[in-house]
Amino acid sequence: IPLNIVTAKAILGNQQMVVTEFNAKLLEGSASGAFKIDWKQSFNVNGNFSVQKFKLDQLAEIFTRGVSLNGKLNGEFTLTTSAGSISTLLDQPKIQGNFSVKDGSIGNADLVQVMRSPEGGLGGQSKFTDLSGQLRVSEGIIRYEKMKLAGGVLLANGNINVVNSTGALSGSVGAEIRSNVAQDRAIFAISGNVARPLLKRGG
């Protein structure tokens, strides 16, 4: 992850370091937080951080090129992780918190078109003005929970799990179209993977 500017204040003690203040400029946004790092038996990190106005397209490129994401991310999270070495410290992090995204889009599925024709919406994108939810990362699985999406005539909510190593998807999404000319509501079971999601209408 490319960092533009990093500043920090820390206290170094007996096999531990307490970062009382951390600030960074990255992904055309900023991050701040506080952490405790110790290496008494293994390397351990505990802390909290917030992000402001991260560009999702740049963040997505770091982890996967299978999906296009756009918008500006804000969030507040906690982080805990441990490992036998510094180089593997972030291989299996535990992250939890709340996030919101403004004026963006999610690629590979247009929910409005999927509701009209399941085949017609795959490969498109779902645009939104507001997207919010809870994020949990543990044991190599990214969980997006209690998500709410609003954009134009589309309202949606749901829970989606992503296996970080393979991009495999699971979960469900409820979607609703509200307009003067058409109204529809459906629940979709999600499978497949990030690059090729499968949405099966269940109601």
C-alpha positions as CSV (number, residue, x, y, z in Angstrom):
1,I,0.0,0.0,0.0
2,P,1.7,3.2,-1.1
3,L,2.1,5.8,1.7
4,N,2.6,9.5,0.9
5,I,3.2,10.9,4.3
6,V,3.4,9.2,7.7
7,T,3.8,10.7,11.1
8,A,3.7,8.9,14.5
9,K,4.4,9.4,18.2
10,A,5.4,6.3,20.1
11,I,6.7,5.1,23.5
12,L,9.2,2.3,23.4
13,G,9.3,0.0,26.5
14,N,10.3,-3.5,27.5
15,Q,9.6,-5.6,24.4
16,Q,6.7,-3.4,23.4
17,M,5.9,-0.1,21.7
18,V,2.8,2.0,22.2
19,V,2.0,4.2,19.2
20,T,-0.1,6.9,20.8
21,E,-0.7,8.8,17.6
22,F,-0.5,7.6,13.9
23,N,-1.4,9.6,10.9
24,A,-0.9,8.8,7.2
25,K,-1.8,10.2,3.8
26,L,-2.6,7.4,1.3
27,L,-5.1,6.5,-1.5
28,E,-5.9,10.2,-1.9
29,G,-7.3,10.1,1.7
30,S,-6.0,9.8,5.2
31,A,-5.8,7.3,8.1
32,S,-5.2,7.8,11.8
33,G,-5.1,5.6,14.8
34,A,-3.3,4.2,17.9
35,F,-1.6,0.8,18.4
36,K,0.2,-1.3,20.8
37,I,2.8,-3.7,19.5
38,D,4.7,-6.3,21.6
39,W,7.1,-9.1,20.9
40,K,7.4,-10.9,24.2
41,Q,6.5,-14.4,22.9
42,S,5.3,-13.6,19.4
43,F,4.5,-10.4,17.5
44,N,1.2,-9.0,18.5
45,V,-0.7,-5.8,17.5
46,N,-3.8,-4.3,19.0
47,G,-5.3,-1.0,18.1
48,N,-7.9,1.1,16.4
49,F,-7.8,3.2,13.3
50,S,-10.1,5.3,11.1
51,V,-10.0,6.1,7.4
52,Q,-11.3,9.1,5.6
53,K,-12.0,9.5,1.9
54,F,-10.0,6.5,0.7
55,K,-10.5,6.0,-3.1
56,L,-12.0,2.6,-3.4
57,D,-10.7,2.0,-7.0
58,Q,-7.1,2.4,-5.8
59,L,-7.7,0.2,-2.7
60,A,-9.3,-2.6,-4.8
61,E,-6.4,-2.7,-7.2
62,I,-4.1,-3.6,-4.3
63,F,-6.1,-6.7,-3.3
64,T,-7.9,-7.8,-6.5
65,R,-8.4,-6.9,-10.1
66,G,-11.5,-9.0,-10.4
67,V,-13.9,-6.3,-9.6
68,S,-14.2,-2.5,-10.1
69,L,-15.1,-0.5,-7.0
70,N,-15.6,3.3,-7.0
71,G,-16.4,5.9,-4.3
72,K,-14.8,7.3,-1.2
73,L,-14.6,5.2,1.9
74,N,-14.9,6.3,5.5
75,G,-14.7,4.0,8.5
76,E,-13.7,3.2,12.0
77,F,-12.1,-0.1,12.8
78,T,-10.3,-2.2,15.4
79,L,-7.4,-4.4,14.6
80,T,-5.8,-7.4,16.3
81,T,-3.2,-9.8,14.9
82,S,-0.4,-12.0,15.9
83,A,2.3,-13.9,14.2
84,G,5.7,-15.5,14.6
85,S,7.5,-12.9,12.5
86,I,7.0,-9.3,11.3
87,S,6.7,-10.4,7.7
88,T,3.6,-12.6,8.4
89,L,2.0,-10.2,10.8
90,L,-0.7,-9.0,8.4
91,D,-1.4,-12.4,6.8
92,Q,-4.4,-13.2,9.1
93,P,-5.6,-10.0,10.7
94,K,-8.8,-9.6,12.6
95,I,-10.5,-6.3,11.7
96,Q,-14.0,-5.2,12.8
97,G,-15.8,-1.9,12.4
98,N,-18.3,0.2,10.5
99,F,-17.9,1.8,7.0
100,S,-19.7,4.1,4.6
101,V,-19.1,5.0,1.0
102,K,-20.5,8.0,-0.9
103,D,-21.3,8.3,-4.6
104,G,-19.8,5.1,-6.0
105,S,-20.4,1.9,-7.8
106,I,-19.9,-1.9,-7.5
107,G,-18.9,-3.8,-10.6
108,N,-19.8,-7.1,-12.1
109,A,-23.6,-6.9,-11.4
110,D,-26.2,-4.3,-12.1
111,L,-28.9,-5.1,-9.5
112,V,-31.6,-3.0,-11.4
113,Q,-31.0,-5.0,-14.6
114,V,-30.7,-8.3,-12.7
115,M,-34.2,-7.8,-11.3
116,R,-35.5,-7.1,-14.8
117,S,-33.5,-9.9,-16.5
118,P,-31.0,-12.1,-14.6
119,E,-28.7,-12.4,-17.6
120,G,-28.9,-8.8,-18.6
121,G,-27.4,-7.4,-15.3
122,L,-24.3,-9.5,-15.0
123,G,-21.2,-7.8,-16.0
124,G,-22.7,-4.3,-15.4
125,Q,-22.4,-2.2,-12.3
126,S,-24.7,-1.1,-9.4
127,K,-24.4,2.7,-8.8
128,F,-25.2,4.2,-5.4
129,T,-25.2,7.4,-3.6
130,D,-24.9,5.8,-0.1
131,L,-23.5,2.4,1.0
132,S,-22.9,1.5,4.6
133,G,-22.4,-1.6,6.7
134,Q,-20.2,-3.5,9.1
135,L,-16.9,-5.1,8.2
136,R,-15.5,-8.2,9.9
137,V,-12.2,-9.8,8.7
138,S,-11.0,-13.0,10.3
139,E,-9.6,-16.4,9.4
140,G,-9.2,-15.3,5.8
141,I,-12.8,-14.4,5.3
142,I,-14.1,-10.8,4.6
143,R,-17.7,-10.4,5.9
144,Y,-19.7,-7.4,4.8
145,E,-22.7,-7.4,7.2
146,K,-25.9,-5.3,7.6
147,M,-25.2,-3.5,4.4
148,K,-27.6,-0.9,3.1
149,L,-27.4,0.6,-0.4
150,A,-29.3,3.4,-1.9
151,G,-29.0,4.8,-5.4
152,G,-31.6,6.2,-7.8
153,V,-34.6,3.9,-7.9
154,L,-32.6,1.1,-6.1
155,L,-32.6,0.1,-2.4
156,A,-30.7,-2.9,-1.3
157,N,-29.5,-4.6,1.9
158,G,-27.8,-7.8,2.7
159,N,-24.7,-9.8,3.9
160,I,-21.9,-10.9,1.7
161,N,-18.9,-13.1,2.5
162,V,-15.7,-13.2,0.5
163,V,-12.9,-15.8,0.8
164,N,-9.8,-13.7,0.6
165,S,-7.6,-16.3,-1.0
166,T,-10.0,-17.4,-3.8
167,G,-12.5,-14.6,-4.1
168,A,-15.4,-17.1,-3.6
169,L,-18.7,-15.4,-2.7
170,S,-21.6,-16.4,-0.4
171,G,-24.5,-14.6,1.2
172,S,-27.7,-12.9,0.2
173,V,-29.0,-9.5,-0.9
174,G,-32.5,-8.1,-0.8
175,A,-33.2,-5.5,-3.5
176,E,-36.1,-3.2,-4.2
177,I,-36.9,-0.9,-7.2
178,R,-39.1,2.1,-6.4
179,S,-40.2,4.3,-9.3
180,N,-43.3,5.8,-10.8
181,V,-43.3,3.3,-13.6
182,A,-42.1,0.1,-12.0
183,Q,-41.9,-1.5,-8.6
184,D,-40.2,-4.8,-7.8
185,R,-38.7,-6.6,-4.8
186,A,-36.5,-9.7,-4.7
187,I,-34.1,-11.7,-2.6
188,F,-31.0,-13.1,-4.3
189,A,-28.7,-15.8,-3.1
190,I,-25.1,-15.0,-4.0
191,S,-22.4,-17.5,-5.1
192,G,-19.6,-17.7,-7.6
193,N,-16.7,-15.4,-7.2
194,V,-15.8,-11.7,-7.2
195,A,-15.0,-11.8,-10.9
196,R,-18.0,-13.8,-11.9
197,P,-20.8,-13.5,-9.3
198,L,-23.9,-15.7,-9.5
199,L,-27.2,-14.3,-8.3
200,K,-30.2,-16.6,-7.9
201,R,-33.5,-15.0,-7.4
202,G,-35.5,-16.5,-4.5
203,G,-38.5,-14.3,-4.1
